[in-house]
């Protein structure tokens, strides 16, 4: 768990199996308080990020690496803004889940790279503001996703799939494209669409 604003490397952080100042490979960093946090770690692949703060959290600095099978989870009411780039997964097929709870918002202002498949889940809102180059498949299982960049869903050789639950009124599933043009392939579970989307 982390305290108020600060650098990733100096914390303070505490863990269930003891305390250590510097996050280690395989850790999940929990942000219970709002603030601006600078990623100054190098070569540390985390298992996940968890945001439980009622106040706004902003991540800055160097690339944040999340391991295969990892997750980014937001359950706190405070909006989370990623100004630091992300690398999600190092090999094809494993999944990294971005889980944003109802009434919560994650905004990604920097590139997302990596080879993992990305799954968006839960009923919250995700804003994709920047071009990304990850090569895995993208699946929107649940939530509201706003797309503001042509290549927000990564490399065009990947497929983006929208899962539209039928007869389930409590599950939100909307994707909004804001003035973009893309050659991404989209599968909406009823038909595959290719070509420009504007």
N, C-alpha and C positions, 0 to 999 in steps of 0.2 A: 504494500500500500504506500502511496506517496502523500506528501503533505502539500503545502502551498506551492506557489510558483518556484521553479528552480531548474537545474540541469538534471538530465537523466542519470549521469554518472555519479552525482553526489547526493542525490535523494533529498531528504531521508526516505529510505524504503524499509519496510519490515516484511517478514514472510512467515507463513504458517509453521515452517520447520526451523525457525530462527531468524535472526536479523542479519542483513548484510547491507553495506552501504551501496555497493555498485551492483546493478542488475546483472544476472548471469544468463547464459544460454539456457533456453527452456522456461524462463520465468514468464509469468503473466503480470503485467504492471496494472495496478488498480489505482484509479484517480478518484478519491472520495471528495476532493475539494476543487473548487474552480481555480483558474489562473493560467499563466502561460508557462509551458514546459519545453525546454530546449533539449533536443536529442543530440548529445555529444558523445554517444557510444559509437564505437567502431567495431565491426565484425561480431556483433552480438545478435543472434537470431532469437527473438522472443517467441513464446508460445501464444501470447495474446496481449490485448489491451482491453481493460474493462473500465467503463466510465459510469460512476454512480453519483456524481456531483449534481446538486441542484443548481449550481452556478456554471457559467460558461468556462469551457476548457479549450485552450489553443495549443497545438503542438507545432513547434518550429524546429529548425536545425537540419541535421543530416538525415539521410534515408533511414527509415524505420523498417527493420526486417522482421517479418512474421513467418514462422515455420509452417511446413506442410501440416494440415490438420488443425491449424490455429484458428483464432477468431478475434474479431473486434466486436465487443458487446457494449451497447449503451442502454442503461436502464435509468439513469438520472435525468432530471428534467432540463438540466443545463445543456445548451447546444455545444457540440464538439466540432472544432474547426481544425482540419489537417492542412497546415501550411508547409509541413515537411513531406517529402516524397515517401512512398511506400514500396517495398518489395515483398510480394506475397508468394511464398513457396519457391522451391528451387527445382522441382521436377514436375513433369506433366501428370495429370489426373488427380493427385490429392487436392482436397478442397480447403479453401479458407473462407469462413463464413463471416459476413458483416451483418450483425444482428442489431437492429435499431428498434427499441420498444416504442409502443404507441405514444404519441405526443412528444417524441424525442427527434432530434435532427442532427445528422452528421453532414458536414460540408467538406469536400475534398478539393482543395485548391491547387494540388500538385500532382505530378505524374504517378500513376500506379504501374509498377512493372512486376516481372516475375513470371512463373510458368504454371502456377496453380489455377485451378478452376475457382471462380469466385461466385458465391451464392449470397444473394441479398435476401434476408428473411425478417420476419416480424412486421408490425404495422407502422413503423416510424417513417421518417422522411430522409432521403439521401439526395444531396445536391452534388452532381459531378460537374465541376467547373473547368477541368483541364483535360488536355489530351493525355492518353495513357498508351503504353505499349506492351502490356502483359499479353501472353500468348494463349492462356487457357480460355475455356468456355465461361460465359457469364450466364447465370440463371437468376432471374428475379422471381422468387417464390412468393414473396409478400412485400408489402410496403409501397411507398410512393417515391419514385425515382425521377428527379428532374435532370435532364441532360442538356448541358450548355456548350459542349465542345464536340467537334466532329468525330474525334477518335476517343471519346470518353470510355467506350466499352473495349478499349485495347486494340491490339492488332486485328486487321480485317480478316485474317485467316481463321480467327476464332468465330464461333457461332454464339449469338446471344439469344437466349430462350426466355420467353415470358410465360409463366404458369398462371393461368387465370382460373382460380377455383370456382367451380359452379355451385350455385345454391348455397353459398356460405357468406351471408351478409356481413358478418363481423370481421371478415378478412379483407383488408385493403390491398389492391393490386393495380397500381396505375403507373404508367411511364409517360412522361411529358417531354417532348423534344422542343427545344427553344432555339429556333433559327439556325439549325445545323444542316449540313449535308454530309452524308456518310455512305460508304460502300459496304458497311457491315451487313452480314446475313442475319436476319431475324426469324425466329421460329416462335409463333404465338400459339403453338399446340393445335392449331387448326390448319395453318398454311405457312409455308416458308416464304419469306419475302426477301428479295435482293434488290440492290440498286439504291438510288438516291432517296433519302428520307429528309424532307424539309419541313 
